[in-house]
Amino acid sequence: MTSTEILVGYDGSADAAVALDWALDEAERSARPVHLAYVFEWLTVAGWIGPGPAPGVWPDQTARRQVEELVREATADAAAARPTVTVHGEVHDGPPALVLQERSARAGLLVLASRGHGGFTGLLTGSTVLAVTAHAHCPVVVVREAGAGAVGPVVVGVDESEPSRVALRFAVEHAARREAPLRVVRVSEPPGRAPDHDVEVEAARERAAVRDAVARCREDFPDVAVTVDVTPGNPAAVLVEASRDAQLMVVGSRGRGGLRGMLLGSVSQQLLQHAHCPVAVARER
């Protein structure tokens, strides 16, 4: 695996197939190879979570071969569907979150389904997707079937933090590759913090700061059409609503101001569970 590869968590589920298709589309546009990874956690306290019936105390080689065949077929089908993309697959053993975190150190992008089965049981409602998103060494995109094929704008949530600038750069590059417009959303703090607080003046200041940041990112991508929205409100609610007509929602790995606690707090969890499009958590490798 190289630092340019797109790593895809795959378990044979319908949701994983949607995530793989999203990754293949991204790979085709960015001329990057795809590494399809099935993470196989044989046993848990909840019992057998591999393919097929429970094999007993410990899995036999038949079950292992079934998984390897599943990965071979998925890899071959993906390569046939996208002949310009180099695709390879591999079966990994161990806890899914830890294995994917480790493998992400050698990837340029990690793509996950919002939920699945097998080694990714309960991915949406459990801790796996949050753990991987929080600790991965590269940007992570979480894809759900609804909204995966949308053709709307790329939306990015920003504040004054350094991770926000990384997210903005990621969003501009993605919008340029897909020839999509970019919508930059700054969720300001609620008005009325002080008697002399002027909402309009504060909004104008924040809008100017956002436009300055956008201008710096657009130097290499001048053809991207950009709109800037500064709005007061609850960050999670505003961004979830903004995702309705988006093809991708981008946020930083953490933030401050209107996006304080974005990654590990309620905002990220609500976006990952309720956004209407794929969600990218951008970070520098």
N, C-alpha and C positions, 0 to 999 in steps of 0.2 A: 504494500500500500504506500502511495506517495502523498505528499502534502497537497497535491492538486486533486486527488480523487474525491468523488462523492460517495460517502459511506451510507448505505441504506439498511436499516434494521428491518428484517423480513421474517415472517413466520408462516407464510402460506395463506393468511386470511385475506378476505376481500379488501379490508382497509389497508393492509400491507401492500396489496397489488396497486391500489390507488397511489400510495406513497411512492412506490417504485416507479410508476408511470410519471409522476411529477418529477422525480429525480432524473429519469431518462430524458425528459423534455429539457430540464435545466442543463444536463450534460451535453445534449445536442447543441444547445445555444451557446454554451461556453467552451466547447471542445475539450471536455474533461472525461476521464474514464469513470465507471461506476463499479463499486465493490459492494456486492450483495452479501449481507451477513445474517445468518440464522444463528441466534444465540440460544443454546440448548441447555436449559436448567432441568436436569433429570427429575429431581425429587424436591418437594417442599413440604412444609408441615401440612399443607392442604392436600397433599397427595400428588399423584402423577399428573404432569402437565405437558407431556410430550404428545406426539401424534399417535392416533390409534388407541387400542385398549391398554390398560395398565399392565406392564410386563411382570409385575411381582415386586420382589424386594429391590432388584437392580435391573436396569434395561439390558436386553441382549443385543447382539450385533444386528439382528433383523430390524429392530427399531432404528438403530443408527443408520443402516443402509437406506431405510425409507426416507429419513430426513435428508441424507445426502442426495438421493434421487430427486426429491422435491426441489432442492436447491439447483441441481443440474438442469432440471426442466425449466425452472423459472429463469435461470441464466440464459439458456438457449432461446427461450421464447423472447426474452428482452432483447437479445442480440439480433434476432431475426426481425423484430419489430422496428428496431433502430439500428440499421446496418452501419451507420457512421459512428456509432458509440461503441467503445471497448467495454465489455461487461464481463466480470468474473464473479464467482460466488464461493463462499466458504462457510463451513459449519464451525462454530466456536462453542466451547463448553464453559459453563459458569453462570454466575448471577448476571442477568441481562444488563442491569444498570452499570455494574462494575466493568464488565467486558466492553460495553459500548463506550464508556468513558475512556478506558485505556486505548481502544482503537481510534478514538477521535483525535488523539495526539498526532496521528499520522495521516489525518484526512483534512481536506479543505472545507468540507461541508458534511454535516450529518443530517439525514432525513429519516423521520420516524412517522409511523402511523399514529393517529390519536388514540387508537385502541387496537387490540388484536387478540390472538389466542396463543396457545403453546407457551413459549418462553416469554411472551409479552402479556400474560393474563392480567386483565384489569388495568391496562396501561393508562386509560383515560382517567379513571377514578382513583387509581392507586398512586403509589409514590414513584414508579419507575420513570415516567416521562419528566416529572419535576426534578428528580435526582439527576438524570442525564442532562437535562437542560441547564441545571444549575452548575454542573461540574465538568461539562464537556470542554475540550481544549480548542474547539473550532465552532463556528456558527452552527446553530441547530434550526431546522425547519420541521415543524409538526404539522402534518397534513391530515385533514379529514375529508371524507368523500364529498360532503356538501361544500361547495365553493372551490373545490380543487381545480375545476376547469374554468373558473371565472376569467373574464377579460377586462375587468375594470382597472382602476388605478392601483399603483403600489402606494400603500399608506405607511407612514412612519411616525411614531410618537417620539417627541423630542423634549429635552429640557436643557439646562446649561452644563450637564456633566460630560466627562470624557467618553463614557460608554455611549451616550447619546450621539456624539459626533461619529463614533464608529458605526452606529446603527444608520445614521444619515448617509454615510458613505456607502454602506452596503445597499441601502434602498436605492440610491441614485444609480449605482452600477447595475442593479437588477432591473430597474425601470429602463435603462438604456438598452440592455440586452433584449428586452421584450418589446421595445418600442412602445412603452406604456407611459402615461402621465404619472407624475408623482404628487401625492398630496401629503404635505407636512403638517402635522397636528401638534400644537403646543397647548396642553391643558394647564391653564393658569390657576392660581389659588383663588378661592372664593373672594368676592369683593367685600369691602367693609372691614378690613383688618384694622384700620385706624380712622379717626374722624376726618383727617385730611387726605385720606386715600382717594385718588382720582382713578377710577376704573379705566376710562378712556386713555389717559396718559400712560398708565401701566400697560395696557394692551398694546398701544403703539410702540412702547419701548420693547416689549417682548417680540412683537412682530418684526421690528427692525433687526433685533438680535438673531432671530431665526433666519431672516433673509440674508444676513451677512454670512451665516454658516452655510446656507444653501449655495450662495454665490461661490464660496471657496470650493465646495464639492463639485460644482457644475463646471469648473474650469476644464476638466477633461471630458465632460459630457454636455456640451452646450445645447444640444438638440432636445434634451429632456424638458418637457413642459411641466412647470411646477406651480402649484397653488399652496398658499400658506394660510392656515386657520389657527387663530388664537381664541380659545373659548374657555370660560370658567366652567367648573363642574367637577364631577367625580371622574378621575382618570379612567378607571375600568369601564364605567358606563359609556363615556364618550368614545373610547377606542373600540369597544365592542360594537357600538352603533356605526362607527366609521368603517368597520370591517364588512358591513352588509353588501356594499357594492365594490369591494376591493378584490384584487386577485392575490394580494399578499399583504399581511400586516407585519411590520418590522418594529422591534423594540430593542433597546440596549440590554446588556446583561444585568445592569442595575442602574438606578437613576437617583435624582434628588429633585427637590421642588415638586412640581405637579406629578412627577412619576416616581416619587420616593418609594423605595422598597419594591421596585418593579419586578425584580426577579423572584425573590423569595416570599414576598408578601401576597396580599389578596389580589392585586392587580394582575400579576402574571398568571396566577391560578385561574382567575376568571377569564382572561383572554384565551388561555390554552383550552379551557373547557367550553367557552361560549362564543368565541369568535366565529364568524361566518365564512372564514377563508383560512388558508394556511397561515401559520404564525411563525416568523423567523426571529430567533433571539440571536442578535449579532454580537460577536466579540472578536478581538484580535487573537490570532493563533499564538 
